[in-house]
């Protein structure tokens, strides 16, 4: 153990800046301790074994973030649960595009696998695209849809960006860094570091502070996602059915109508279809929209198909109060003409959320979801959006 040094400093008498006379003072100086403990070779070995295409450098910045993440058990428990749904999507797309599979972990750094995540600069979705870059990579962002929140389309855009960056730098860590700070910052950092094709670690101190931590955060995330149990982190439930069916919809229809007809909760439909604004799909024959619903069990198909034949859809109403096979659902949706309408309602004196819901044949929960209300209380003069159909 290092001992503290005790020095006696003899200060010359006189008047200091404060006007007080200085004299003899005993000062105890503690030894300077490193902010960081010695690196653990077991972590280095673990990362070496995990490494595939993207380098997983082990150093102090990485270890500091590993230490931090091991104390975020609740967060990573939820992320592990969500990964059961989102990672297979990323893996399929990255394989198709020729992007290393392990770059799926970058979405954890970006959004914690949350399609509804929005940053203070307006970046949105699981891959946190800002609007101009999202549009540049083919994502539609308008008054009806924000494809930055679509896990499939956003992942395709992210794969294109990362692959383009790799082709520019021939360095996956620089491709990752550019995803955070952009190409101009990479160029400026290289120039400030002396020029040439320097790698990430050589230019790190010249990058924005956030980017200095970004690549270490990626490496630490790869570690923790693959060694969670070792640190007492266990997979939580995703909170929704991670097995799904995708149905093309060529009509305008609200998720609320679909929820009523299929007995699927509006919360689950919203999670599975995060890109649609106002909870409405605006599909057309030329540009159908995809509806994602929880997968149904095959053993009930036969009985439900027989029941389905007894019921014909009523114009303006979706009559699917039972679960049916994906191909049958597709036929029914294709032949269904949904008449949805929305309007503004001004809350009157004496109105309650329940009375308003009954007036328009809806539910309190629907109105709360549409208007993003946290509570059921309403006040006279409030303007509520009502969707019927």
C-alpha angles and dihedrals in degrees: 000000000000116000124226115248119233115206128182109215117199107209117197114247117251142095118306128206090273093053094247122126114248121220141162114323133183111223125191113207116196118210115261108255123205114255088222134048123233112288114262113236091208090068090049091052092047092052091046089055091048094048116109118153102333113069113246102203115193118214142126097288089052094046092050090056092045087055090050095047094050086062092052095075097148094050096048092042088060092044091053089053093049091047089069087070105030103038096062087054092051094044093053094048095044090050090052092048097043096246120143111265093228092066086080086085089067089076088061090057091046103046112349084249092297115142089193093057115124124183127216089257093053099260109151144192135024091309096039102229119179110228099255093050092043091054091045088058094049103267117143115227116177142123093294106037142021108198091188084081094051106101093210100045094039091050090052089052092047091051091052092049094048093046092049090050093049091050087053098048104019085220124103095203090055089047088054092047092050089053086065104037107017132242097284092061091050090052093047092047091052091050092049091048091057104278132265132090096314120171128238097269092050093056099030097108090054094054125090112282092248091054091048086064097035101079093042087050090054092050092046089049092053088052098048095043089056098040103036098125091053087063097042096261114137132187115265125206113275091230093234140052107284091196111080148169124223120217126187112229119199097182138067109264137153125236087231091062091049091048091053094047098046101033089236113141117254089229092059093046090050092051092049094044104038098152099069115097117216088013091274130128113212101196126167134186090255095042111026118187122226120242117200118203133171114276115259126221116260097220092072096049097094098051093044094048088055090051091047092058090062093059129064122196115258116225109264094012131085110223105195105121092152137054117264136177119281094248092049091047090052091054093048093048092047091054095042120101108203117203105197123167134181132199142161121261123196111217111240129211108281095020120136127190088250094052091048091049092051091048091059098034093250138110135255091244092055093053091046092051094046093048096035092237117172094197137035096235119107132185132215110269096029114135115225129189112230124195121196127183 
